[in-house]
């Protein structure tokens, strides 16, 4: 199985570090987020990875070259001209996954103990278009699921905004963990191009196809988006 690491973001929440470096190179202990997530994927036998770059792209490319990809086969998806967000970034890189039945995509700024083997087994058993790793945790943005863990919609708890994909009454709210198993089938009849969010794509796909949530609540998860979360992560991930 192949994977994509989303590493092109500006990392504005991680300022002032990201004034001079990309968030992918922020360190937790003695390792960067980039290295930690490459090694995390390798732990589950995933060694073929495409990484998108934009903000301080050359620093990421140089880091990968100097460390021989941290033991993995790394391909770069160059977004230096125009950052495309998660949806646009994955679409630009979808050539890399041609012929693949499924693949993993994840944000470079999340750290977790999620067992990918279990997640993959769940996804394959559900035979869904896509599976999203989710948790019960505090977040203003929540995905809404029915009792069968089928994605029904999205809501912003602060603004009250909702985006409904299915008519079933949602019964569970979960925060997205930024990790998904999907395939290029999600691009069939998808009216998206340029810069867009994967969540908007998934809500579109969910109107006619099942997208499942995989609950890994109770596990370790840190969104390393702020300086204080870096400190917290350092105390957990050695």
SULJO-V353816 format. One record per backbone hydrogen bond with DSSP energy under -0.5 kcal/mol. CO is the residue of the C=O (numbers start at 0). NH is the residue of the N-H. Records with the same first field share a line. If there is no record, write none. Layout:
CO=NH, NH
//
This chain:
0=47
1=103
2=49
3=5, 105
4=6, 51
5=107
7=54
10=13
11=14
12=226
13=16, 17
15=18
16=19, 20
21=24
22=25
23=33
25=32
26=28
27=30
30=27
31=35
32=36
33=37
34=38
35=39
36=40
37=41
38=42
39=43
40=43, 45
41=44
44=46
46=48, 72
47=2
48=74
49=4
50=76
51=6
52=78
53=56
55=58, 59
56=60
57=61
58=62
59=63
60=64
61=65
62=66
63=68
64=67
66=69
67=70
68=71
71=73
72=48
74=50
75=77
76=52, 78
83=87, 195
84=88
85=89
86=90
87=91
88=92
90=93
92=95
93=96
94=97
96=99
101=1
102=181
103=3
104=179
105=5
106=109
108=223
110=221
113=115
114=118
115=119
116=120
117=121
118=122
119=123
120=124
121=125
122=126, 127
129=211
130=180
131=213
132=176
133=215
134=136, 174
139=141, 156
141=154
142=173
143=151, 152
144=170, 171
145=148
148=212
149=145
151=164, 165
152=143
153=162
154=141, 156
155=159
160=155
162=153
167=169
171=144
173=142
174=134
177=106
178=132
179=104
180=130
181=102
182=185
183=186
184=187
186=189
188=190
189=191
193=195
195=86, 87
196=200
197=201
198=202
199=203
200=204
201=205
203=206
204=207, 208
209=128, 129
210=150
211=131
212=214
213=133, 215
215=218
219=112
221=110, 223
222=224
225=228, 229
226=230
227=231
228=232
229=233
230=234
231=235
232=235, 236
235=237
//
